[in-house]
């Protein structure tokens, strides 16, 4: 395998161990909502924030 690919995989795997990566991915997914009704938007935001809080509470700070 090419050294650059190995380094990239190692970097990505290291980032996936960090809570901030998972919070960021959750918040990006939450904000990437398509056009929704106000009720649906409110529900998506509430779930996204809940997941983000759960990640913050369960992952260790590095």
PDB file of N, H, CA, C and O in Angstrom:
ATOM      1  N   UNK A   1       0.851  -1.174   0.000  1.00  0.00           N
ATOM      2  CA  UNK A   1       0.000   0.000   0.000  1.00  0.00           C
ATOM      3  C   UNK A   1       0.902   1.244   0.000  1.00  0.00           C
ATOM      4  O   UNK A   1       1.969   1.248   0.615  1.00  0.00           O
ATOM      5  N   UNK A   2       0.485   2.232  -0.656  1.00  0.00           N
ATOM      6  H   UNK A   2      -0.381   2.229  -1.156  1.00  0.00           H
ATOM      7  CA  UNK A   2       1.243   3.475  -0.756  1.00  0.00           C
ATOM      8  C   UNK A   2       1.358   4.138   0.626  1.00  0.00           C
ATOM      9  O   UNK A   2       0.412   4.117   1.413  1.00  0.00           O
ATOM     10  N   UNK A   3       2.510   4.714   0.904  1.00  0.00           N
ATOM     11  H   UNK A   3       3.279   4.731   0.264  1.00  0.00           H
ATOM     12  CA  UNK A   3       2.763   5.352   2.204  1.00  0.00           C
ATOM     13  C   UNK A   3       1.777   6.487   2.479  1.00  0.00           C
ATOM     14  O   UNK A   3       1.372   6.684   3.625  1.00  0.00           O
ATOM     15  N   UNK A   4       1.390   7.226   1.459  1.00  0.00           N
ATOM     16  H   UNK A   4       1.719   7.066   0.529  1.00  0.00           H
ATOM     17  CA  UNK A   4       0.440   8.333   1.641  1.00  0.00           C
ATOM     18  C   UNK A   4      -0.923   7.804   2.064  1.00  0.00           C
ATOM     19  O   UNK A   4      -1.588   8.391   2.917  1.00  0.00           O
ATOM     20  N   UNK A   5      -1.332   6.696   1.463  1.00  0.00           N
ATOM     21  H   UNK A   5      -0.791   6.220   0.770  1.00  0.00           H
ATOM     22  CA  UNK A   5      -2.624   6.107   1.831  1.00  0.00           C
ATOM     23  C   UNK A   5      -2.576   5.590   3.262  1.00  0.00           C
ATOM     24  O   UNK A   5      -3.531   5.763   4.019  1.00  0.00           O
ATOM     25  N   UNK A   6      -1.472   4.959   3.633  1.00  0.00           N
ATOM     26  H   UNK A   6      -0.696   4.819   3.018  1.00  0.00           H
ATOM     27  CA  UNK A   6      -1.328   4.470   5.010  1.00  0.00           C
ATOM     28  C   UNK A   6      -1.393   5.617   6.013  1.00  0.00           C
ATOM     29  O   UNK A   6      -2.052   5.513   7.047  1.00  0.00           O
ATOM     30  N   UNK A   7      -0.709   6.703   5.701  1.00  0.00           N
ATOM     31  H   UNK A   7      -0.174   6.788   4.861  1.00  0.00           H
ATOM     32  CA  UNK A   7      -0.731   7.864   6.596  1.00  0.00           C
ATOM     33  C   UNK A   7      -2.128   8.470   6.679  1.00  0.00           C
ATOM     34  O   UNK A   7      -2.567   8.878   7.755  1.00  0.00           O
ATOM     35  N   UNK A   8      -2.823   8.530   5.553  1.00  0.00           N
ATOM     36  H   UNK A   8      -2.467   8.199   4.679  1.00  0.00           H
ATOM     37  CA  UNK A   8      -4.186   9.078   5.538  1.00  0.00           C
ATOM     38  C   UNK A   8      -5.124   8.215   6.367  1.00  0.00           C
ATOM     39  O   UNK A   8      -5.937   8.744   7.125  1.00  0.00           O
ATOM     40  N   UNK A   9      -5.028   6.914   6.237  1.00  0.00           N
ATOM     41  H   UNK A   9      -4.367   6.484   5.621  1.00  0.00           H
ATOM     42  CA  UNK A   9      -5.883   6.004   7.013  1.00  0.00           C
ATOM     43  C   UNK A   9      -5.580   6.144   8.499  1.00  0.00           C
ATOM     44  O   UNK A   9      -6.497   6.176   9.321  1.00  0.00           O
ATOM     45  N   UNK A  10      -4.298   6.226   8.849  1.00  0.00           N
ATOM     46  H   UNK A  10      -3.553   6.200   8.182  1.00  0.00           H
ATOM     47  CA  UNK A  10      -3.925   6.388  10.253  1.00  0.00           C
ATOM     48  C   UNK A  10      -4.480   7.696  10.813  1.00  0.00           C
ATOM     49  O   UNK A  10      -4.973   7.738  11.940  1.00  0.00           O
ATOM     50  N   UNK A  11      -4.396   8.764  10.015  1.00  0.00           N
ATOM     51  H   UNK A  11      -3.996   8.730   9.100  1.00  0.00           H
ATOM     52  CA  UNK A  11      -4.911  10.067  10.441  1.00  0.00           C
ATOM     53  C   UNK A  11      -6.428  10.005  10.660  1.00  0.00           C
ATOM     54  O   UNK A  11      -6.934  10.482  11.676  1.00  0.00           O
ATOM     55  N   UNK A  12      -7.137   9.418   9.712  1.00  0.00           N
ATOM     56  H   UNK A  12      -6.726   9.030   8.887  1.00  0.00           H
ATOM     57  CA  UNK A  12      -8.604   9.330   9.813  1.00  0.00           C
ATOM     58  C   UNK A  12      -9.000   8.498  11.024  1.00  0.00           C
ATOM     59  O   UNK A  12      -9.899   8.883  11.772  1.00  0.00           O
ATOM     60  N   UNK A  13      -8.343   7.367  11.226  1.00  0.00           N
ATOM     61  H   UNK A  13      -7.613   7.054  10.618  1.00  0.00           H
ATOM     62  CA  UNK A  13      -8.672   6.527  12.382  1.00  0.00           C
ATOM     63  C   UNK A  13      -8.381   7.239  13.701  1.00  0.00           C
ATOM     64  O   UNK A  13      -9.110   7.068  14.679  1.00  0.00           O
ATOM     65  N   UNK A  14      -7.328   8.025  13.725  1.00  0.00           N
ATOM     66  H   UNK A  14      -6.735   8.164  12.931  1.00  0.00           H
ATOM     67  CA  UNK A  14      -7.025   8.802  14.935  1.00  0.00           C
ATOM     68  C   UNK A  14      -8.112   9.834  15.201  1.00  0.00           C
ATOM     69  O   UNK A  14      -8.516  10.020  16.349  1.00  0.00           O
ATOM     70  N   UNK A  15      -8.586  10.503  14.169  1.00  0.00           N
ATOM     71  H   UNK A  15      -8.257  10.352  13.236  1.00  0.00           H
ATOM     72  CA  UNK A  15      -9.635  11.513  14.338  1.00  0.00           C
ATOM     73  C   UNK A  15     -10.949  10.870  14.777  1.00  0.00           C
ATOM     74  O   UNK A  15     -11.712  11.485  15.522  1.00  0.00           O
ATOM     75  N   UNK A  16     -11.229   9.641  14.329  1.00  0.00           N
ATOM     76  H   UNK A  16     -10.609   9.141  13.724  1.00  0.00           H
ATOM     77  CA  UNK A  16     -12.478   8.987  14.706  1.00  0.00           C
ATOM     78  C   UNK A  16     -12.522   8.594  16.177  1.00  0.00           C
ATOM     79  O   UNK A  16     -13.580   8.229  16.689  1.00  0.00           O
ATOM     80  N   UNK A  17     -11.402   8.665  16.850  1.00  0.00           N
ATOM     81  H   UNK A  17     -10.542   8.962  16.434  1.00  0.00           H
ATOM     82  CA  UNK A  17     -11.358   8.372  18.284  1.00  0.00           C
ATOM     83  C   UNK A  17     -11.650   9.602  19.127  1.00  0.00           C
ATOM     84  O   UNK A  17     -11.738   9.502  20.351  1.00  0.00           O
ATOM     85  N   UNK A  18     -11.800  10.751  18.501  1.00  0.00           N
ATOM     86  H   UNK A  18     -11.729  10.832  17.507  1.00  0.00           H
ATOM     87  CA  UNK A  18     -12.015  12.004  19.225  1.00  0.00           C
ATOM     88  C   UNK A  18     -13.497  12.368  19.257  1.00  0.00           C
ATOM     89  O   UNK A  18     -14.201  12.256  18.253  1.00  0.00           O
ATOM     90  N   UNK A  19     -13.947  12.797  20.407  1.00  0.00           N
ATOM     91  H   UNK A  19     -13.376  12.887  21.223  1.00  0.00           H
ATOM     92  CA  UNK A  19     -15.352  13.182  20.567  1.00  0.00           C
ATOM     93  C   UNK A  19     -15.713  14.361  19.675  1.00  0.00           C
ATOM     94  O   UNK A  19     -16.827  14.433  19.155  1.00  0.00           O
ATOM     95  N   UNK A  20     -14.776  15.282  19.499  1.00  0.00           N
ATOM     96  H   UNK A  20     -13.872  15.224  19.922  1.00  0.00           H
ATOM     97  CA  UNK A  20     -15.084  16.468  18.691  1.00  0.00           C
ATOM     98  C   UNK A  20     -15.394  16.095  17.244  1.00  0.00           C
ATOM     99  O   UNK A  20     -16.192  16.768  16.590  1.00  0.00           O
ATOM    100  N   UNK A  21     -14.774  15.037  16.740  1.00  0.00           N
ATOM    101  H   UNK A  21     -14.126  14.491  17.271  1.00  0.00           H
ATOM    102  CA  UNK A  21     -15.073  14.584  15.374  1.00  0.00           C
ATOM    103  C   UNK A  21     -16.510  14.099  15.281  1.00  0.00           C
ATOM    104  O   UNK A  21     -17.238  14.461  14.356  1.00  0.00           O
ATOM    105  N   UNK A  22     -16.912  13.284  16.237  1.00  0.00           N
ATOM    106  H   UNK A  22     -16.321  12.990  16.988  1.00  0.00           H
ATOM    107  CA  UNK A  22     -18.275  12.751  16.219  1.00  0.00           C
ATOM    108  C   UNK A  22     -19.321  13.847  16.441  1.00  0.00           C
ATOM    109  O   UNK A  22     -20.381  13.836  15.815  1.00  0.00           O
ATOM    110  N   UNK A  23     -19.015  14.793  17.339  1.00  0.00           N
ATOM    111  H   UNK A  23     -18.154  14.801  17.848  1.00  0.00           H
ATOM    112  CA  UNK A  23     -19.940  15.923  17.539  1.00  0.00           C
ATOM    113  C   UNK A  23     -20.054  16.731  16.262  1.00  0.00           C
ATOM    114  O   UNK A  23     -21.151  17.126  15.868  1.00  0.00           O
ATOM    115  N   UNK A  24     -18.928  16.979  15.614  1.00  0.00           N
ATOM    116  H   UNK A  24     -18.036  16.658  15.933  1.00  0.00           H
ATOM    117  CA  UNK A  24     -18.937  17.741  14.372  1.00  0.00           C
ATOM    118  C   UNK A  24     -19.735  17.043  13.283  1.00  0.00           C
ATOM    119  O   UNK A  24     -20.521  17.678  12.579  1.00  0.00           O
ATOM    120  N   UNK A  25     -19.537  15.739  13.144  1.00  0.00           N
ATOM    121  H   UNK A  25     -18.899  15.223  13.716  1.00  0.00           H
ATOM    122  CA  UNK A  25     -20.293  14.991  12.135  1.00  0.00           C
ATOM    123  C   UNK A  25     -21.789  14.996  12.443  1.00  0.00           C
ATOM    124  O   UNK A  25     -22.617  15.103  11.539  1.00  0.00           O
ATOM    125  N   UNK A  26     -22.122  14.881  13.720  1.00  0.00           N
ATOM    126  H   UNK A  26     -21.449  14.795  14.455  1.00  0.00           H
ATOM    127  CA  UNK A  26     -23.535  14.930  14.111  1.00  0.00           C
ATOM    128  C   UNK A  26     -24.144  16.291  13.799  1.00  0.00           C
ATOM    129  O   UNK A  26     -25.249  16.372  13.264  1.00  0.00           O
ATOM    130  N   UNK A  27     -23.431  17.347  14.127  1.00  0.00           N
ATOM    131  H   UNK A  27     -22.533  17.281  14.561  1.00  0.00           H
ATOM    132  CA  UNK A  27     -23.949  18.696  13.885  1.00  0.00           C
ATOM    133  C   UNK A  27     -24.017  19.010  12.395  1.00  0.00           C
ATOM    134  O   UNK A  27     -24.944  19.688  11.950  1.00  0.00           O
ATOM    135  N   UNK A  28     -23.053  18.529  11.621  1.00  0.00           N
ATOM    136  H   UNK A  28     -22.300  17.978  11.982  1.00  0.00           H
ATOM    137  CA  UNK A  28     -23.120  18.713  10.167  1.00  0.00           C
ATOM    138  C   UNK A  28     -24.335  17.981   9.609  1.00  0.00           C
ATOM    139  O   UNK A  28     -25.073  18.520   8.784  1.00  0.00           O
ATOM    140  N   UNK A  29     -24.532  16.754  10.066  1.00  0.00           N
ATOM    141  H   UNK A  29     -23.933  16.317  10.736  1.00  0.00           H
ATOM    142  CA  UNK A  29     -25.702  15.997   9.606  1.00  0.00           C
ATOM    143  C   UNK A  29     -27.007  16.657  10.003  1.00  0.00           C
ATOM    144  O   UNK A  29     -27.972  16.648   9.239  1.00  0.00           O
ATOM    145  N   UNK A  30     -27.039  17.228  11.196  1.00  0.00           N
ATOM    146  H   UNK A  30     -26.256  17.235  11.817  1.00  0.00           H
ATOM    147  CA  UNK A  30     -28.242  17.917  11.659  1.00  0.00           C
ATOM    148  C   UNK A  30     -28.509  19.171  10.846  1.00  0.00           C
ATOM    149  O   UNK A  30     -29.656  19.461  10.506  1.00  0.00           O
ATOM    150  N   UNK A  31     -27.463  19.911  10.533  1.00  0.00           N
ATOM    151  H   UNK A  31     -26.531  19.675  10.809  1.00  0.00           H
ATOM    152  CA  UNK A  31     -27.650  21.172   9.805  1.00  0.00           C
ATOM    153  C   UNK A  31     -27.846  20.969   8.309  1.00  0.00           C
ATOM    154  O   UNK A  31     -28.242  21.901   7.609  1.00  0.00           O
ATOM    155  N   UNK A  32     -27.581  19.783   7.814  1.00  0.00           N
ATOM    156  H   UNK A  32     -27.260  19.026   8.383  1.00  0.00           H
ATOM    157  CA  UNK A  32     -27.701  19.523   6.380  1.00  0.00           C
ATOM    158  C   UNK A  32     -29.125  19.139   5.988  1.00  0.00           C
ATOM    159  O   UNK A  32     -29.347  18.560   4.925  1.00  0.00           O
ATOM    160  N   UNK A  33     -30.071  19.459   6.836  1.00  0.00           N
ATOM    161  H   UNK A  33     -29.890  19.929   7.700  1.00  0.00           H
ATOM    162  CA  UNK A  33     -31.460  19.134   6.551  1.00  0.00           C
ATOM    163  C   UNK A  33     -31.963  19.837   5.302  1.00  0.00           C
ATOM    164  O   UNK A  33     -31.627  20.991   5.034  1.00  0.00           O
ATOM    165  N   UNK A  34     -32.762  19.123   4.556  1.00  0.00           N
ATOM    166  H   UNK A  34     -33.034  18.185   4.773  1.00  0.00           H
ATOM    167  CA  UNK A  34     -33.371  19.723   3.376  1.00  0.00           C
ATOM    168  C   UNK A  34     -34.573  20.539   3.831  1.00  0.00           C
ATOM    169  O   UNK A  34     -34.815  20.676   5.030  1.00  0.00           O
ATOM    170  N   UNK A  35     -35.300  21.061   2.912  1.00  0.00           N
ATOM    171  H   UNK A  35     -35.103  20.949   1.938  1.00  0.00           H
ATOM    172  CA  UNK A  35     -36.449  21.895   3.269  1.00  0.00           C
ATOM    173  C   UNK A  35     -37.479  21.037   4.001  1.00  0.00           C
ATOM    174  O   UNK A  35     -38.036  20.089   3.446  1.00  0.00           O
ATOM    175  N   UNK A  36     -37.712  21.393   5.245  1.00  0.00           N
ATOM    176  H   UNK A  36     -37.260  22.162   5.695  1.00  0.00           H
ATOM    177  CA  UNK A  36     -38.634  20.666   6.100  1.00  0.00           C
ATOM    178  C   UNK A  36     -39.642  21.642   6.676  1.00  0.00           C
ATOM    179  O   UNK A  36     -39.448  22.857   6.658  1.00  0.00           O
ATOM    180  N   UNK A  37     -40.712  21.079   7.182  1.00  0.00           N
ATOM    181  H   UNK A  37     -40.869  20.092   7.196  1.00  0.00           H
ATOM    182  CA  UNK A  37     -41.680  21.919   7.869  1.00  0.00           C
ATOM    183  C   UNK A  37     -41.055  22.369   9.188  1.00  0.00           C
ATOM    184  O   UNK A  37     -40.118  21.735   9.673  1.00  0.00           O
ATOM    185  N   UNK A  38     -41.557  23.447   9.769  1.00  0.00           N
ATOM    186  H   UNK A  38     -42.319  23.962   9.375  1.00  0.00           H
ATOM    187  CA  UNK A  38     -40.991  23.918  11.046  1.00  0.00           C
ATOM    188  C   UNK A  38     -41.001  22.854  12.141  1.00  0.00           C
ATOM    189  O   UNK A  38     -40.061  22.773  12.931  1.00  0.00           O
ATOM    190  N   UNK A  39     -42.044  22.047  12.194  1.00  0.00           N
ATOM    191  H   UNK A  39     -42.808  22.113  11.551  1.00  0.00           H
ATOM    192  CA  UNK A  39     -42.105  20.995  13.216  1.00  0.00           C
ATOM    193  C   UNK A  39     -41.021  19.946  12.989  1.00  0.00           C
ATOM    194  O   UNK A  39     -40.377  19.494  13.936  1.00  0.00           O
ATOM    195  N   UNK A  40     -40.825  19.563  11.736  1.00  0.00           N
ATOM    196  H   UNK A  40     -41.348  19.930  10.967  1.00  0.00           H
ATOM    197  CA  UNK A  40     -39.794  18.579  11.425  1.00  0.00           C
ATOM    198  C   UNK A  40     -38.408  19.141  11.716  1.00  0.00           C
ATOM    199  O   UNK A  40     -37.552  18.439  12.253  1.00  0.00           O
ATOM    200  N   UNK A  41     -38.187  20.390  11.368  1.00  0.00           N
ATOM    201  H   UNK A  41     -38.883  20.961  10.932  1.00  0.00           H
ATOM    202  CA  UNK A  41     -36.901  21.032  11.617  1.00  0.00           C
ATOM    203  C   UNK A  41     -36.601  21.043  13.107  1.00  0.00           C
ATOM    204  O   UNK A  41     -35.481  20.743  13.520  1.00  0.00           O
ATOM    205  N   UNK A  42     -37.589  21.384  13.906  1.00  0.00           N
ATOM    206  H   UNK A  42     -38.499  21.627  13.571  1.00  0.00           H
ATOM    207  CA  UNK A  42     -37.415  21.428  15.358  1.00  0.00           C
ATOM    208  C   UNK A  42     -37.067  20.047  15.901  1.00  0.00           C
ATOM    209  O   UNK A  42     -36.217  19.924  16.783  1.00  0.00           O
ATOM    210  N   UNK A  43     -37.709  19.020  15.388  1.00  0.00           N
ATOM    211  H   UNK A  43     -38.400  19.120  14.671  1.00  0.00           H
ATOM    212  CA  UNK A  43     -37.432  17.652  15.844  1.00  0.00           C
ATOM    213  C   UNK A  43     -36.021  17.214  15.449  1.00  0.00           C
ATOM    214  O   UNK A  43     -35.322  16.595  16.252  1.00  0.00           O
ATOM    215  N   UNK A  44     -35.596  17.525  14.229  1.00  0.00           N
ATOM    216  H   UNK A  44     -36.164  18.028  13.577  1.00  0.00           H
ATOM    217  CA  UNK A  44     -34.258  17.144  13.770  1.00  0.00           C
ATOM    218  C   UNK A  44     -33.198  17.838  14.611  1.00  0.00           C
ATOM    219  O   UNK A  44     -32.216  17.210  15.007  1.00  0.00           O
ATOM    220  N   UNK A  45     -33.378  19.102  14.886  1.00  0.00           N
ATOM    221  H   UNK A  45     -34.175  19.612  14.564  1.00  0.00           H
ATOM    222  CA  UNK A  45     -32.416  19.851  15.696  1.00  0.00           C
ATOM    223  C   UNK A  45     -32.359  19.289  17.113  1.00  0.00           C
ATOM    224  O   UNK A  45     -31.276  19.139  17.677  1.00  0.00           O
ATOM    225  N   UNK A  46     -33.501  18.983  17.681  1.00  0.00           N
ATOM    226  H   UNK A  46     -34.381  19.104  17.223  1.00  0.00           H
ATOM    227  CA  UNK A  46     -33.529  18.438  19.042  1.00  0.00           C
ATOM    228  C   UNK A  46     -32.801  17.098  19.108  1.00  0.00           C
ATOM    229  O   UNK A  46     -32.033  16.859  20.040  1.00  0.00           O
ATOM    230  N   UNK A  47     -33.030  16.232  18.141  1.00  0.00           N
ATOM    231  H   UNK A  47     -33.653  16.426  17.384  1.00  0.00           H
ATOM    232  CA  UNK A  47     -32.357  14.931  18.123  1.00  0.00           C
ATOM    233  C   UNK A  47     -30.851  15.118  17.921  1.00  0.00           C
ATOM    234  O   UNK A  47     -30.049  14.475  18.597  1.00  0.00           O
ATOM    235  N   UNK A  48     -30.472  15.988  17.000  1.00  0.00           N
ATOM    236  H   UNK A  48     -31.123  16.511  16.451  1.00  0.00           H
ATOM    237  CA  UNK A  48     -29.053  16.234  16.750  1.00  0.00           C
ATOM    238  C   UNK A  48     -28.330  16.767  17.967  1.00  0.00           C
ATOM    239  O   UNK A  48     -27.219  16.332  18.272  1.00  0.00           O
ATOM    240  N   UNK A  49     -28.945  17.700  18.662  1.00  0.00           N
ATOM    241  H   UNK A  49     -29.847  18.054  18.414  1.00  0.00           H
ATOM    242  CA  UNK A  49     -28.335  18.237  19.878  1.00  0.00           C
ATOM    243  C   UNK A  49     -28.262  17.182  20.979  1.00  0.00           C
ATOM    244  O   UNK A  49     -27.295  17.135  21.740  1.00  0.00           O
ATOM    245  N   UNK A  50     -29.277  16.348  21.057  1.00  0.00           N
ATOM    246  H   UNK A  50     -30.062  16.386  20.438  1.00  0.00           H
ATOM    247  CA  UNK A  50     -29.265  15.264  22.042  1.00  0.00           C
ATOM    248  C   UNK A  50     -28.134  14.278  21.779  1.00  0.00           C
ATOM    249  O   UNK A  50     -27.438  13.862  22.704  1.00  0.00           O
ATOM    250  N   UNK A  51     -27.955  13.910  20.524  1.00  0.00           N
ATOM    251  H   UNK A  51     -28.520  14.249  19.772  1.00  0.00           H
ATOM    252  CA  UNK A  51     -26.865  13.001  20.161  1.00  0.00           C
ATOM    253  C   UNK A  51     -25.516  13.651  20.435  1.00  0.00           C
ATOM    254  O   UNK A  51     -24.597  13.002  20.933  1.00  0.00           O
ATOM    255  N   UNK A  52     -25.401  14.931  20.108  1.00  0.00           N
ATOM    256  H   UNK A  52     -26.148  15.458  19.703  1.00  0.00           H
ATOM    257  CA  UNK A  52     -24.157  15.654  20.358  1.00  0.00           C
ATOM    258  C   UNK A  52     -23.834  15.677  21.853  1.00  0.00           C
ATOM    259  O   UNK A  52     -22.683  15.476  22.241  1.00  0.00           O
ATOM    260  N   UNK A  53     -24.831  15.916  22.682  1.00  0.00           N
ATOM    261  H   UNK A  53     -25.766  16.078  22.367  1.00  0.00           H
ATOM    262  CA  UNK A  53     -24.626  15.886  24.127  1.00  0.00           C
ATOM    263  C   UNK A  53     -24.253  14.525  24.631  1.00  0.00           C
ATOM    264  O   UNK A  53     -23.401  14.404  25.511  1.00  0.00           O
ATOM    265  N   UNK A  54     -24.869  13.490  24.095  1.00  0.00           N
ATOM    266  H   UNK A  54     -25.561  13.588  23.380  1.00  0.00           H
ATOM    267  CA  UNK A  54     -24.553  12.114  24.485  1.00  0.00           C
ATOM    268  C   UNK A  54     -23.104  11.778  24.125  1.00  0.00           C
ATOM    269  O   UNK A  54     -22.399  11.145  24.911  1.00  0.00           O
ATOM    270  N   UNK A  55     -22.667  12.194  22.955  1.00  0.00           N
ATOM    271  H   UNK A  55     -23.239  12.708  22.317  1.00  0.00           H
ATOM    272  CA  UNK A  55     -21.281  11.972  22.551  1.00  0.00           C
ATOM    273  C   UNK A  55     -20.334  12.681  23.507  1.00  0.00           C
ATOM    274  O   UNK A  55     -19.329  12.113  23.936  1.00  0.00           O
ATOM    275  N   UNK A  56     -20.661  13.927  23.838  1.00  0.00           N
ATOM    276  H   UNK A  56     -21.476  14.388  23.489  1.00  0.00           H
ATOM    277  CA  UNK A  56     -19.813  14.682  24.754  1.00  0.00           C
ATOM    278  C   UNK A  56     -19.730  14.049  26.129  1.00  0.00           C
ATOM    279  O   UNK A  56     -18.698  14.133  26.796  1.00  0.00           O
ATOM    280  N   UNK A  57     -20.810  13.417  26.554  1.00  0.00           N
ATOM    281  H   UNK A  57     -21.648  13.349  26.012  1.00  0.00           H
ATOM    282  CA  UNK A  57     -20.834  12.812  27.885  1.00  0.00           C
ATOM    283  C   UNK A  57     -20.151  11.440  27.929  1.00  0.00           C
ATOM    284  O   UNK A  57     -19.668  11.027  28.983  1.00  0.00           O
ATOM    285  N   UNK A  58     -20.107  10.739  26.808  1.00  0.00           N
ATOM    286  H   UNK A  58     -20.499  11.074  25.951  1.00  0.00           H
ATOM    287  CA  UNK A  58     -19.583   9.374  26.830  1.00  0.00           C
ATOM    288  C   UNK A  58     -18.143   9.237  26.341  1.00  0.00           C
ATOM    289  O   UNK A  58     -17.441   8.316  26.759  1.00  0.00           O
ATOM    290  N   UNK A  59     -17.692  10.130  25.467  1.00  0.00           N
ATOM    291  H   UNK A  59     -18.263  10.877  25.127  1.00  0.00           H
ATOM    292  CA  UNK A  59     -16.318  10.040  24.967  1.00  0.00           C
ATOM    293  C   UNK A  59     -15.367  10.724  25.942  1.00  0.00           C
ATOM    294  O   UNK A  59     -15.699  11.768  26.504  1.00  0.00           O
ATOM    295  N   UNK A  60     -14.197  10.147  26.143  1.00  0.00           N
ATOM    296  H   UNK A  60     -13.928   9.299  25.686  1.00  0.00           H
ATOM    297  CA  UNK A  60     -13.222  10.803  27.020  1.00  0.00           C
ATOM    298  C   UNK A  60     -12.596  12.008  26.327  1.00  0.00           C
ATOM    299  O   UNK A  60     -12.470  12.029  25.102  1.00  0.00           O
ATOM    300  N   UNK A  61     -12.211  12.998  27.100  1.00  0.00           N
ATOM    301  H   UNK A  61     -12.313  12.981  28.094  1.00  0.00           H
ATOM    302  CA  UNK A  61     -11.502  14.143  26.552  1.00  0.00           C
ATOM    303  C   UNK A  61     -10.040  13.760  26.389  1.00  0.00           C
ATOM    304  O   UNK A  61      -9.397  13.280  27.322  1.00  0.00           O
ATOM    305  N   UNK A  62      -9.535  13.981  25.195  1.00  0.00           N
ATOM    306  H   UNK A  62     -10.058  14.371  24.437  1.00  0.00           H
ATOM    307  CA  UNK A  62      -8.133  13.623  24.932  1.00  0.00           C
ATOM    308  C   UNK A  62      -7.250  14.837  24.969  1.00  0.00           C
ATOM    309  O   UNK A  62      -6.040  14.727  24.770  1.00  0.00           O
TER     310      UNK A  62
END
